[in-house]
């Protein structure tokens, strides 16, 4: 009788739990609001939102929150990044969604539009307008990829753009143009003295400095002589490389730049413009700066964002108005990463973004004159943070003594003991890393009772060049050992149930899922590869990376050219060593990891008579765009994980 009652209670409790489960649609849906900005006068708010899976731009009158107008493109085009260029007008990038790619494609097309939808105009791009048969000056075609350099909000008619010409050179000389925001008519201002120039303007909108690279790939900094429209190179330390410019101080006599040195995390330096003296200003012992934030009024740097584990800030000027505001807001909205993302011309009103591991992000309006914080909107209003699972930083030592950082998310309300675990390596592998932030994939798994481990293995970005280069030519072994050692670390702590562990990832993470399962056949109970690369020699022949000379050089640098090693590190050549069920998810239009990668692995699995499931999304590529496809993907993954993890 007791057994029957216990069984009944078990069924009641589990049925109630099932009813309380967060719907998968909550994680598959895109953001309602993103990139919220305030107009220079403070009269309007602008924002991006999704319509049929594509970004549209909306305008609201701040007084009364009255909707005014929205901007959208037809077909597979969408609104990308945008800037206010005066009190009534924005200029925006036109992007194209090409299947399942990491990011939308952008071809340098800039459009202008007023808040009420009037004076919509194609300003910059390869289409342009013909001047034949007209005396009016029109915007001629510009064959290059252009970005807004400085919106010049104090000049109603002008903005500065930087253009990367389509010259056939893989690293072109960049050009700055002054563009009329109403007509698109442009005037060349200057060109970089070397390749890939990254320009810096001052608070008056003058192009003052540029960081560029020479033919050998070394980085240099130049100051502009406006009268002669020439560039003077600064004699900076040869120990430093990869310069990035971040802004000037209030006087315009000091510039801030960051640089790499001897593989260490990037440091921030002060540059005295008159003498060329460079002074070390700030450096974190572990990580590169994530971003240097600038005062939106006069463009002076005020804070350095860092992500060693939880996000934090170092301050360029502790006593500046913006630093004080940021500190106050951090205290007012505890437990969140705070960013001041947009401000009015006079700095009296600021758009504040607050987000965390359990909060996808909320936008607020801060009125500095009233010292008042007002809620605007949530990026995903249906997400209840108190029902999400916390992500905590972890650190462990790899088998060769290297300190490896990562994040562990455990299901809400569950003790950290004998949990089913999914190990989720990030993509890249070089450049990207995992951060403490809201991740819908992670939260989806945690909502189903699964712990998630994310490892910033050697080769990950953000920890200095030396750490990143430790992963070069180590894809199939040392990088995977870091992931494996992180998994064993959780087993040794009693957090993970060693009999209920799977590994899954996308892009390079998909490669890692298969390769780690090959190296440690007894550690994982299943593997999920999503838009992954499985045949390393094939990377030199197929895909958008292989099409470019710079891509071939990159592959040679990070993978090497030893075909024997490449095959030894390829799951497609070692499928016979797999002893766990495999799920392969791929996009038919994937250009980064083309369909041939999945087909190579499937052929090998068939030959080795290994179990696998294959889920093909024919009209997708290398990134999830359509919510309905993300939902089906989640359903497929959960169904696959159910038996191995005993969910």
NUKE-104469 format. One record per residue (C-alpha): residue number from 1; y, x, z. Coordinates in Angstrom, 1 decimal. Layout:
BEGIN
 zavex  north   east     up
   NUM      Y      X      Z
...
This chain:
BEGIN
 zavex  north   east     up
     1    0.0    0.0    0.0
     2    2.4    2.8    0.9
     3    1.7    4.5   -2.5
     4    2.5    1.2   -4.3
     5    5.7    0.8   -2.3
     6    6.7    4.4   -3.0
     7    6.0    4.0   -6.7
     8    8.0    0.8   -6.8
     9   10.9    2.5   -5.1
    10   10.7    5.4   -7.5
    11   10.8    3.1  -10.5
    12   13.8    1.1   -9.0
    13   15.7    4.3   -8.3
    14   15.0    5.8  -11.7
    15   15.8    2.6  -13.5
    16   19.2    2.5  -11.7
    17   19.8    6.1  -12.6
    18   19.0    5.4  -16.2
    19   21.5    2.5  -16.2
    20   24.1    4.8  -14.8
    21   23.6    7.5  -17.4
    22   26.7    8.4  -19.3
    23   26.3    7.2  -22.9
    24   25.8   10.0  -25.4
    25   28.7    8.6  -27.4
    26   31.0    9.8  -24.6
    27   30.2   13.4  -25.6
    28   30.0   12.9  -29.4
    29   33.4   11.3  -29.8
    30   36.3   13.4  -30.9
    31   39.6   13.7  -29.0
    32   42.1   10.8  -28.9
    33   45.0   13.0  -28.4
    34   45.6   16.7  -29.1
    35   48.4   19.2  -29.7
    36   51.0   16.9  -28.1
    37   54.6   18.2  -28.6
    38   58.1   17.1  -27.8
    39   61.0   17.2  -30.3
    40   63.8   19.7  -29.8
    41   66.2   17.0  -28.6
    42   63.5   15.4  -26.3
    43   63.8   12.0  -28.2
    44   60.3   12.0  -29.7
    45   56.7   12.9  -28.9
    46   54.2   14.0  -31.6
    47   50.4   14.3  -31.4
    48   47.3   14.7  -33.4
    49   44.6   12.0  -33.2
    50   41.4   11.3  -35.1
    51   41.0    8.6  -37.8
    52   37.6    8.5  -39.6
    53   36.8   12.0  -38.3
    54   40.1   13.5  -39.7
    55   43.3   14.6  -37.9
    56   46.3   12.4  -38.4
    57   49.8   13.1  -36.9
    58   51.6   10.4  -34.9
    59   55.2   10.0  -33.6
    60   56.3    8.1  -30.5
    61   59.8    7.3  -29.3
    62   59.8    8.8  -25.8
    63   62.1    6.1  -24.4
    64   59.7    3.2  -24.0
    65   56.8    5.0  -25.7
    66   57.3    3.0  -28.9
    67   55.0    4.0  -31.8
    68   57.1    5.0  -34.9
    69   54.9    6.4  -37.7
    70   51.7    8.3  -38.5
    71   50.9   10.8  -41.2
    72   47.5   11.1  -42.9
    73   46.0   12.5  -46.1
    74   43.4   11.0  -48.4
    75   40.0   12.3  -49.1
    76   38.7   15.2  -47.1
    77   42.2   16.5  -46.2
    78   43.7   16.3  -42.7
    79   46.7   17.4  -40.7
    80   46.4   20.9  -39.2
    81   48.9   22.8  -37.1
    82   52.5   21.7  -37.2
    83   55.9   22.5  -35.8
    84   59.2   20.6  -35.2
    85   61.8   22.2  -37.4
    86   64.7   20.1  -36.3
    87   65.4   17.0  -34.2
    88   63.9   14.6  -36.8
    89   61.5   16.6  -38.9
    90   58.2   18.4  -38.7
    91   56.4   20.8  -41.1
    92   52.6   20.6  -41.1
    93   49.6   22.4  -42.6
    94   47.3   20.5  -44.9
    95   43.7   21.4  -44.2
    96   40.4   20.5  -46.0
    97   37.1   19.6  -44.3
    98   34.3   21.3  -46.2
    99   31.2   20.1  -44.6
   100   29.8   21.6  -41.4
   101   32.1   24.7  -41.2
   102   33.4   26.5  -38.1
   103   36.9   25.5  -39.0
   104   38.6   23.4  -41.7
   105   39.8   25.3  -44.8
   106   43.5   26.0  -45.1
   107   45.0   27.1  -48.4
   108   48.6   27.7  -47.4
   109   50.0   24.2  -48.2
   110   53.0   23.1  -46.0
   111   54.4   19.6  -46.0
   112   57.6   18.3  -44.4
   113   58.1   14.8  -43.1
   114   60.6   12.9  -40.9
   115   59.5   11.0  -37.8
   116   59.9    7.6  -39.6
   117   57.8    8.8  -42.6
   118   60.8    9.4  -44.8
   119   61.5   12.4  -47.0
   120   57.9   13.4  -47.2
   121   57.8   16.6  -49.3
   122   55.3   19.2  -50.5
   123   57.3   22.3  -49.4
   124   55.1   25.4  -49.8
   125   51.8   26.0  -51.7
   126   50.1   26.9  -54.9
   127   50.9   23.5  -56.5
   128   54.7   23.6  -56.1
   129   56.9   22.0  -58.7
   130   57.8   22.9  -62.2
   131   61.5   23.6  -62.9
   132   61.2   22.9  -66.6
   133   63.8   20.4  -67.9
   134   65.7   20.1  -64.7
   135   68.8   21.8  -63.3
   136   67.8   21.1  -59.7
   137   66.4   23.9  -57.7
   138   62.8   23.0  -56.8
   139   60.0   24.6  -54.8
   140   58.0   26.7  -57.3
   141   54.3   27.5  -56.7
   142   53.6   30.2  -54.1
   143   50.2   31.8  -54.5
   144   49.3   32.8  -51.0
   145   48.3   31.5  -47.6
   146   51.5   30.6  -45.6
   147   52.1   30.0  -42.0
   148   55.2   29.0  -40.0
   149   56.7   32.2  -38.5
   150   59.7   30.6  -36.8
   151   60.7   27.0  -37.1
   152   64.4   27.9  -36.4
   153   65.0   24.6  -34.6
   154   68.7   25.4  -34.2
   155   69.1   25.4  -38.0
   156   68.5   21.9  -39.3
   157   67.7   23.1  -42.9
   158   65.7   26.3  -42.6
   159   62.5   27.8  -41.3
   160   60.8   31.2  -41.7
   161   57.3   31.4  -43.0
   162   54.9   34.4  -43.5
   163   52.7   34.5  -46.6
   164   49.5   36.4  -47.3
   165   49.6   36.7  -51.1
   166   46.5   36.0  -53.1
   167   46.8   39.4  -54.8
   168   43.1   40.2  -55.1
   169   43.5   42.8  -52.3
   170   41.4   42.0  -49.3
   171   44.2   43.1  -47.0
   172   47.5   42.3  -48.7
   173   51.1   43.1  -47.9
   174   52.6   40.1  -46.1
   175   56.0   38.6  -47.0
   176   58.5   36.6  -45.0
   177   60.5   33.8  -46.7
   178   63.3   31.6  -45.6
   179   62.4   28.0  -46.7
   180   64.6   24.9  -46.9
   181   62.7   22.3  -44.8
   182   63.9   19.5  -47.1
   183   63.6   20.9  -50.6
   184   61.1   23.7  -50.2
   185   63.4   26.1  -52.0
   186   62.8   29.6  -50.6
   187   64.4   33.0  -50.4
   188   62.5   36.2  -49.7
   189   63.7   37.9  -46.5
   190   61.5   40.9  -46.2
   191   58.0   42.3  -46.8
   192   55.8   44.3  -44.5
   193   55.9   48.1  -45.1
   194   52.1   48.2  -44.8
   195   49.2   45.8  -45.1
   196   48.6   42.7  -43.0
   197   52.0   42.7  -41.3
   198   52.4   40.6  -38.2
   199   56.1   39.9  -37.8
   200   58.2   39.2  -34.7
   201   61.5   37.3  -34.6
   202   64.1   37.3  -31.9
   203   65.8   34.3  -30.2
   204   68.3   34.2  -33.0
   205   65.6   33.9  -35.7
   206   66.1   37.4  -37.0
   207   63.0   39.3  -38.2
   208   63.1   42.4  -36.0
   209   59.7   44.1  -35.9
   210   56.3   44.2  -37.5
   211   52.8   45.5  -36.6
   212   50.7   46.4  -39.6
   213   47.8   48.6  -40.7
   214   47.6   51.5  -43.1
   215   45.0   52.4  -45.8
   216   42.8   54.0  -43.1
   217   42.9   50.9  -40.9
   218   45.2   52.4  -38.3
   219   47.8   50.2  -36.7
   220   51.6   51.0  -36.6
   221   54.8   49.3  -35.4
   222   58.0   49.2  -37.4
   223   61.6   48.1  -36.5
   224   63.8   46.5  -39.2
   225   67.1   47.8  -40.3
   226   68.7   44.5  -41.4
   227   71.7   46.0  -43.2
   228   69.5   48.1  -45.5
   229   66.5   45.7  -45.3
   230   64.3   48.7  -44.6
   231   61.7   49.6  -41.9
   232   61.6   52.5  -39.5
   233   58.2   53.4  -38.0
   234   58.0   54.1  -34.3
   235   56.2   57.2  -33.2
   236   53.8   55.6  -30.7
   237   50.9   57.2  -28.9
   238   48.0   58.0  -31.2
   239   45.7   57.0  -28.3
   240   46.7   53.4  -28.9
   241   45.6   51.1  -31.7
   242   45.6   47.5  -32.9
   243   49.1   46.6  -31.9
   244   50.2   43.0  -31.4
   245   53.8   42.0  -30.8
   246   54.6   39.3  -28.2
   247   58.4   39.0  -27.9
   248   61.7   40.4  -26.6
   249   63.4   40.3  -23.3
   250   66.6   38.4  -22.7
   251   68.7   41.3  -23.8
   252   66.9   42.0  -27.0
   253   66.6   45.7  -26.0
   254   63.0   45.5  -24.8
   255   60.0   44.3  -26.8
   256   56.5   43.5  -25.4
   257   53.4   44.5  -27.3
   258   49.7   44.8  -26.5
   259   47.4   47.5  -27.7
   260   43.8   48.8  -27.3
   261   43.0   52.2  -25.9
   262   39.7   54.0  -25.7
   263   37.7   50.8  -25.7
   264   39.3   49.5  -22.5
   265   40.6   45.9  -22.1
   266   43.9   45.5  -24.0
   267   47.0   46.4  -22.1
   268   50.6   45.0  -22.3
   269   53.4   47.5  -22.8
   270   57.2   47.5  -22.7
   271   58.9   49.1  -25.7
   272   62.5   50.3  -25.4
   273   63.9   49.8  -28.9
   274   66.6   52.4  -28.8
   275   64.4   55.3  -27.7
   276   61.0   54.1  -28.8
   277   59.7   54.8  -25.2
   278   56.5   52.9  -24.4
   279   55.8   51.9  -20.8
   280   52.5   50.6  -19.5
   281   53.2   47.2  -18.0
   282   50.0   45.3  -17.3
   283   46.3   45.6  -17.7
   284   43.3   43.7  -16.3
   285   40.3   45.8  -15.3
   286   37.8   43.4  -16.9
   287   39.3   41.3  -19.7
   288   41.8   41.3  -22.6
   289   44.8   38.9  -22.2
   290   43.8   35.5  -23.6
   291   47.4   34.8  -24.6
   292   50.9   35.9  -23.8
   293   53.0   32.8  -23.2
   294   56.7   32.8  -24.3
   295   59.7   30.8  -23.1
   296   60.1   28.1  -25.8
   297   63.9   28.3  -25.5
   298   64.6   32.0  -26.0
   299   61.1   33.3  -26.9
   300   60.8   35.8  -24.0
   301   57.3   36.4  -22.6
   302   56.9   35.0  -19.1
   303   53.2   34.9  -18.4
   304   49.9   36.5  -19.3
   305   46.9   34.2  -19.4
   306   43.6   35.8  -18.3
   307   40.0   34.5  -18.1
   308   37.9   37.0  -16.1
   309   35.9   34.1  -14.6
   310   38.1   31.2  -13.7
   311   41.4   31.2  -15.6
   312   44.4   32.8  -14.0
   313   47.9   34.2  -14.8
   314   49.8   37.4  -14.4
   315   53.6   37.0  -14.6
   316   55.9   39.2  -16.8
   317   58.8   38.0  -14.7
   318   57.9   36.4  -11.4
   319   61.3   34.9  -10.9
   320   61.9   33.4  -14.3
   321   62.5   29.7  -14.5
   322   59.3   29.2  -16.6
   323   57.2   31.3  -14.2
   324   58.4   29.2  -11.3
   325   57.7   26.0  -13.2
   326   54.2   27.1  -14.0
   327   53.5   28.1  -10.4
   328   54.7   24.8   -9.2
   329   52.6   22.9  -11.7
   330   49.5   24.9  -10.8
   331   50.0   23.8   -7.2
   332   50.7   20.2   -8.3
   333   47.6   19.8  -10.4
   334   45.0   21.8   -8.5
   335   41.6   22.7  -10.0
   336   43.0   22.9  -13.6
   337   44.1   25.4  -16.1
   338   47.8   24.6  -16.7
   339   49.6   25.4  -19.9
   340   53.3   24.7  -20.8
   341   52.7   23.9  -24.5
   342   56.0   22.6  -25.8
   343   59.6   22.3  -24.6
   344   63.0   20.9  -25.6
   345   65.7   23.0  -27.0
   346   67.4   23.2  -23.6
   347   64.2   23.6  -21.7
   348   64.8   20.5  -19.5
   349   61.6   18.7  -20.6
   350   58.2   20.3  -21.1
   351   54.8   19.1  -22.2
   352   52.2   20.2  -19.8
   353   48.4   20.4  -20.6
   354   45.9   20.4  -17.7
   355   42.2   21.0  -18.3
   356   39.1   22.3  -16.6
   357   35.4   22.5  -16.8
   358   35.1   18.7  -15.9
   359   38.4   17.6  -17.5
   360   38.7   17.7  -21.3
   361   42.5   17.7  -20.9
   362   45.4   15.6  -19.9
   363   49.0   15.8  -21.1
   364   52.0   15.3  -18.8
   365   55.8   15.4  -19.3
   366   57.7   17.5  -16.8
   367   61.4   16.8  -16.3
   368   62.9   19.9  -14.7
   369   66.3   18.2  -13.9
   370   64.5   15.4  -12.0
   371   61.6   17.7  -10.9
   372   59.4   14.8  -12.0
   373   55.9   15.0  -13.5
   374   54.8   12.0  -15.6
   375   51.4   11.3  -17.1
   376   51.3   10.9  -20.9
   377   47.7   10.7  -22.1
   378   44.2   12.1  -21.9
   379   42.5   13.9  -24.7
   380   39.4   11.9  -24.0
   381   40.3    9.0  -21.7
   382   36.7    7.7  -21.5
   383   35.6   10.9  -19.7
   384   35.6   10.5  -15.9
   385   35.9   14.0  -14.4
   386   34.3   13.0  -11.1
   387   31.1   12.2  -13.1
   388   31.0   15.6  -14.9
   389   29.2   18.7  -13.7
   390   30.9   21.8  -12.4
   391   30.7   25.2  -14.2
   392   30.7   28.2  -12.0
   393   31.1   31.9  -13.0
   394   28.1   34.2  -12.5
   395   27.6   37.9  -12.8
   396   24.3   39.9  -13.0
   397   23.1   43.4  -13.9
   398   21.2   43.9  -17.1
   399   18.1   46.1  -17.2
   400   20.2   49.1  -18.3
   401   22.8   48.7  -15.5
   402   25.5   46.8  -17.4
   403   27.4   44.1  -15.6
   404   27.2   40.9  -17.5
   405   29.3   37.8  -16.9
   406   28.6   34.2  -17.7
   407   28.7   30.6  -16.5
   408   26.2   28.3  -14.9
   409   26.5   24.5  -15.0
   410   24.3   22.5  -12.8
   411   23.8   18.7  -12.9
   412   26.1   16.7  -10.6
   413   24.5   15.9   -7.3
   414   21.5   18.2   -7.9
   415   20.6   21.0   -5.6
   416   20.6   24.4   -7.3
   417   16.8   24.7   -6.9
   418   14.0   24.5   -9.5
   419   16.1   22.9  -12.1
   420   15.2   22.5  -15.8
   421   17.3   25.0  -17.7
   422   18.7   25.3  -21.2
   423   20.0   28.8  -22.1
   424   22.9   28.5  -24.6
   425   24.0   31.7  -26.3
   426   27.4   31.5  -28.0
   427   28.1   32.2  -31.7
   428   29.7   35.2  -33.2
   429   28.4   37.4  -31.7
   430   31.5   39.6  -31.9
   431   34.9   38.2  -31.1
   432   33.9   34.8  -29.5
   433   32.9   34.5  -25.8
   434   32.3   31.6  -23.4
   435   35.1   30.4  -21.1
   436   35.5   28.1  -18.1
   437   36.4   24.9  -19.9
   438   35.1   21.5  -20.8
   439   32.2   21.8  -23.2
   440   30.7   18.5  -24.5
   441   27.3   20.1  -25.4
   442   27.0   21.5  -21.9
   443   28.1   18.3  -20.2
   444   25.8   16.2  -22.3
   445   22.8   18.3  -21.2
   446   24.0   18.3  -17.5
   447   24.3   14.5  -17.6
   448   20.6   14.4  -18.4
   449   19.7   16.5  -15.3
   450   19.6   19.9  -17.2
   451   21.2   23.1  -15.9
   452   22.9   25.2  -18.6
   453   23.3   29.0  -18.7
   454   26.0   30.7  -20.9
   455   25.9   34.5  -21.1
   456   28.8   36.7  -22.3
   457   26.3   39.3  -23.5
   458   27.3   42.8  -24.8
   459   29.1   42.4  -28.1
   460   31.1   39.4  -26.9
   461   34.8   39.5  -27.4
   462   37.5   39.5  -24.7
   463   36.1   42.4  -22.6
   464   37.6   45.3  -24.5
   465   36.4   47.1  -27.6
   466   33.9   49.2  -25.8
   467   32.0   46.2  -24.5
   468   32.1   44.5  -27.9
   469   30.9   47.7  -29.8
   470   27.9   47.9  -27.4
   471   26.5   45.0  -29.4
   472   26.8   46.6  -32.8
   473   23.4   47.1  -34.4
   474   21.9   45.7  -31.3
   475   21.6   42.0  -32.3
   476   17.8   41.8  -32.1
   477   17.2   43.7  -28.9
   478   19.9   44.7  -26.3
   479   22.0   41.6  -26.9
   480   18.8   39.5  -26.4
   481   17.8   41.5  -23.3
   482   21.1   40.5  -21.7
   483   20.3   36.8  -22.4
   484   16.8   37.2  -21.2
   485   17.9   39.1  -18.0
   486   20.4   36.3  -17.3
   487   17.5   33.8  -17.5
   488   15.3   35.9  -15.2
   489   18.3   36.2  -12.8
   490   18.3   32.4  -12.3
   491   14.6   32.3  -11.9
   492   14.7   35.0   -9.2
   493   17.4   33.0   -7.4
   494   15.2   30.0   -7.4
   495   17.8   28.0   -9.4
   496   15.7   27.6  -12.6
   497   12.1   26.3  -12.7
   498   10.3   29.1  -14.7
   499    8.1   26.4  -16.3
   500   10.9   24.3  -17.6
   501   13.2   26.6  -19.6
   502   14.4   26.3  -23.2
   503   16.9   28.2  -25.3
   504   19.2   26.7  -27.9
   505   22.4   27.8  -29.7
   506   24.4   27.5  -32.9
   507   25.2   30.1  -35.6
   508   24.4   33.5  -33.9
   509   23.3   31.4  -30.9
   510   20.7   29.8  -33.1
   511   19.5   33.3  -34.1
   512   19.4   34.3  -30.4
   513   17.3   31.2  -29.6
   514   14.6   32.3  -32.0
   515   14.8   36.0  -31.4
   516   14.8   35.7  -27.6
   517   11.8   33.4  -27.8
   518   10.0   36.1  -29.9
   519   10.8   38.9  -27.5
   520    9.8   36.9  -24.4
   521    7.1   34.4  -25.6
   522    6.2   33.5  -22.0
   523    9.8   32.9  -20.8
   524   10.8   29.9  -22.8
   525    9.0   26.6  -23.4
   526   10.9   25.8  -26.6
   527   13.7   27.0  -28.9
   528   16.4   25.1  -30.8
   529   18.3   26.9  -33.7
   530   21.4   25.1  -35.0
   531   23.0   26.4  -38.3
   532   21.5   29.7  -37.4
   533   20.9   33.0  -39.3
   534   17.2   34.0  -39.2
   535   16.9   36.5  -42.0
   536   19.3   39.4  -41.5
   537   18.7   41.1  -44.9
   538   19.6   37.8  -46.5
   539   23.0   37.9  -44.8
   540   24.0   40.6  -47.3
   541   23.1   38.4  -50.2
   542   24.0   34.8  -49.3
   543   27.0   33.1  -47.6
   544   30.8   33.4  -47.5
   545   30.7   36.6  -45.5
   546   28.6   38.4  -48.1
   547   31.0   37.3  -50.9
   548   33.9   39.5  -49.7
   549   34.1   43.3  -49.7
   550   35.5   43.1  -46.2
   551   32.5   40.9  -45.2
   552   30.0   43.5  -46.6
   553   31.8   46.2  -44.7
   554   31.6   44.1  -41.5
   555   27.9   43.5  -41.9
   556   27.2   47.2  -42.4
   557   29.2   48.0  -39.3
   558   27.7   45.5  -36.9
   559   24.1   45.2  -38.4
   560   23.6   48.6  -40.2
   561   21.7   49.1  -43.4
   562   18.3   50.1  -42.2
   563   16.2   47.4  -43.8
   564   13.2   48.1  -41.6
   565   15.2   47.4  -38.5
   566   16.9   44.4  -40.1
   567   13.5   42.9  -40.7
   568   12.3   43.8  -37.3
   569   15.2   42.0  -35.8
   570   14.7   38.9  -38.1
   571   12.9   35.8  -36.8
   572   11.9   35.0  -40.4
   573    9.9   38.2  -40.5
   574    8.4   37.7  -37.0
   575    7.5   34.0  -36.9
   576    3.9   34.9  -36.1
   577    5.1   36.0  -32.6
   578    6.5   32.6  -31.8
   579    4.4   30.7  -29.3
   580    6.7   27.7  -28.5
   581    7.8   24.6  -30.4
   582   10.9   25.1  -32.6
   583   13.6   22.7  -33.7
   584   15.7   23.7  -36.6
   585   19.0   21.9  -37.4
   586   21.0   22.8  -40.5
   587   23.7   21.6  -42.8
   588   23.0   21.3  -46.5
   589   26.6   22.5  -47.3
   590   26.7   25.4  -44.8
   591   28.5   28.4  -46.4
   592   28.5   30.6  -43.4
   593   24.7   30.4  -42.7
   594   23.6   28.9  -46.0
   595   20.5   26.6  -46.3
   596   18.5   29.6  -47.5
   597   18.5   30.9  -43.9
   598   16.7   27.8  -42.6
   599   14.4   27.7  -45.6
   600   13.4   31.3  -45.0
   601   12.5   30.6  -41.4
   602   10.6   27.4  -42.3
   603    8.6   29.2  -44.9
   604    7.6   31.8  -42.4
   605    6.7   29.2  -39.7
   606    4.5   27.4  -42.3
   607    2.8   30.6  -43.2
   608    2.2   31.5  -39.6
   609    1.0   27.9  -38.9
   610    3.6   27.5  -36.1
   611    4.8   24.1  -34.9
   612    8.4   23.2  -35.8
   613   10.7   20.2  -36.4
   614   13.4   20.3  -39.1
   615   16.5   18.1  -39.1
   616   18.7   18.5  -42.2
   617   22.2   17.0  -42.4
   618   22.7   17.2  -46.2
   619   26.5   16.6  -46.3
   620   27.4   18.8  -43.4
   621   28.1   22.5  -43.2
   622   28.7   24.9  -40.2
   623   30.5   22.8  -37.7
   624   30.3   19.2  -36.3
   625   33.0   16.9  -37.6
   626   31.6   13.4  -37.8
   627   31.0   11.7  -34.5
   628   28.0    9.8  -35.8
   629   26.3   13.1  -36.8
   630   27.0   14.7  -33.4
   631   25.4   11.6  -31.8
   632   22.3   11.8  -34.0
   633   22.1   15.6  -33.2
   634   22.3   14.9  -29.5
   635   19.6   12.3  -29.7
   636   17.4   14.6  -31.7
   637   17.8   17.5  -29.3
   638   17.2   15.4  -26.2
   639   14.0   13.9  -27.7
   640   12.8   17.4  -28.5
   641   13.6   18.8  -25.1
   642   12.0   15.9  -23.2
   643    8.4   17.2  -23.2
   644    9.0   21.0  -22.7
   645   11.5   20.4  -19.8
   646    9.6   17.4  -18.4
   647   12.8   15.3  -18.3
